[in-house]
Amino acid sequence: MKVFNEKIVFSTKGEIELTDLTGKVHEVVRKSGVKNGLIHVFAPHATGVLILTEHEPSLDSDVKDFLEKTIPKHGGYRHPSNAHSHLRSMLLSPDKTLPIMDGQAVFGTWQSLVFVETDVYPRQRTIIMTVMGE
C-alpha cells in the first residue's frame, strides 16, 4: 500500500470565511499516483473545520446564518474574545475521508470540500492530506 502526504497552507480573512479545497484534493490525489484508496483531509486547528456541501454564495450565507443563530457571537461566554469560535468548531468535524476510485477523489454531484474559518481574526491555516491506497 502506498501512502502519500501533503500539506497546503493558505490565509483566511476572518470569521466564517469559506474556502473551497476541492481542487486541492483532486491535485493531491493526482500527484499521489494512487488509483484506488482513500484521501484523508485534516485541519489541525481549534477554530477551523471542514464540511462537505454545495459551495455556492447563497448556501455559504445560509451556513454563516446557521452558525450565528446556533452559537451567537455575543453569547455572554467566559472565554475572552472568541469562545463562540471554539464552540462553533465543536459542532463540525476537523477532518473528512473520501474514497478514491480510478485515480479520482469521489464527491457527490453537488459536493465540495470546504474549510470554514470560525475564528474572529485572519489566520494562516494548514491542511494535511494523506492519500492511502494502490
C-alpha positions in Angstrom: 0.0 0.0 0.0 1.2 3.4 -0.9 1.0 6.4 1.5 1.4 10.0 0.2 1.2 13.1 2.4 1.0 16.8 1.5 0.4 20.0 3.5 -1.3 23.0 2.0 -1.1 26.4 3.6 -3.5 29.4 3.0 -4.6 32.5 4.7 -8.1 33.4 5.8 -9.6 36.9 6.2 -11.7 36.2 9.4 -14.9 35.0 10.8 -16.9 32.4 8.9 -15.0 32.6 5.7 -15.5 29.6 3.5 -12.6 28.3 1.3 -13.2 25.7 -1.3 -10.5 22.9 -1.1 -12.0 20.6 -3.8 -9.4 21.5 -6.4 -6.5 20.9 -4.0 -8.0 17.5 -3.1 -8.0 16.5 -6.7 -4.5 17.8 -7.2 -3.1 15.9 -4.3 -4.8 12.6 -5.4 -3.3 13.1 -8.9 0.2 13.8 -7.5 0.0 10.7 -5.3 -0.4 8.3 -8.2 -3.0 6.3 -6.1 -5.7 4.8 -8.3 -7.9 3.2 -5.6 -7.9 4.0 -1.9 -8.7 6.9 0.4 -7.8 10.5 1.0 -8.0 11.8 4.5 -8.1 15.6 4.9 -7.4 17.1 8.3 -7.5 20.7 9.6 -5.3 20.8 12.8 -7.0 23.9 14.3 -9.2 24.6 17.3 -11.2 27.1 15.3 -11.4 25.8 11.8 -13.4 22.9 10.3 -14.2 21.0 7.1 -17.6 20.5 5.6 -18.9 18.6 2.6 -21.5 20.7 0.9 -22.5 22.6 -2.2 -20.3 25.6 -2.4 -22.3 28.5 -3.8 -22.9 32.0 -2.5 -26.5 31.7 -1.1 -25.7 28.4 0.7 -22.5 30.0 2.0 -24.7 32.7 3.5 -27.0 30.1 5.0 -24.0 28.4 6.6 -23.0 31.7 8.2 -26.5 32.4 9.4 -26.8 28.8 10.8 -23.6 29.2 12.8 -24.6 32.7 14.1 -28.1 31.5 15.1 -26.8 28.3 16.7 -23.9 29.8 18.6 -24.2 33.6 18.6 -21.0 35.7 18.6 -22.2 37.7 21.7 -23.5 35.0 24.0 -22.0 36.0 27.3 -19.2 33.4 27.2 -16.5 33.2 29.9 -13.6 32.6 27.4 -12.3 36.0 26.2 -12.8 37.2 22.6 -13.5 34.0 20.6 -15.4 31.4 22.8 -18.1 31.3 20.1 -15.4 30.3 17.5 -14.3 27.4 19.6 -17.9 26.3 20.3 -18.8 26.5 16.6 -15.9 24.3 15.6 -17.1 21.7 18.1 -20.2 21.3 16.0 -18.3 20.3 12.9 -15.6 17.9 12.1 -11.9 18.9 11.5 -11.5 16.0 9.1 -13.1 14.2 6.2 -12.2 11.0 4.4 -13.1 10.4 0.7 -12.8 7.3 -1.5 -10.5 7.3 -4.5 -11.7 5.3 -7.5 -9.8 5.1 -10.8 -7.4 7.9 -9.7 -10.1 10.4 -8.7 -11.4 11.5 -5.3 -15.1 10.8 -5.3 -17.5 13.6 -4.5 -21.3 13.7 -4.7 -22.9 15.6 -7.6 -23.1 18.9 -5.7 -20.4 18.3 -3.0 -17.3 20.3 -2.5 -14.8 20.1 0.4 -14.9 23.5 2.2 -12.8 24.8 5.1 -14.8 27.0 7.4 -12.9 29.6 9.4 -14.7 30.1 12.7 -12.1 32.4 14.3 -12.6 36.2 14.5 -9.1 37.0 13.2 -7.3 36.4 9.9 -5.3 33.3 10.2 -2.7 31.2 8.3 -4.2 27.7 8.1 -2.6 24.4 7.3 -4.5 21.4 5.8 -2.9 17.9 6.0 -3.9 15.5 3.3 -3.0 11.8 3.4 -3.6 9.5 0.4 -3.5 5.8 1.0 -4.1 3.0 -1.5 -2.8 1.3 -4.6 
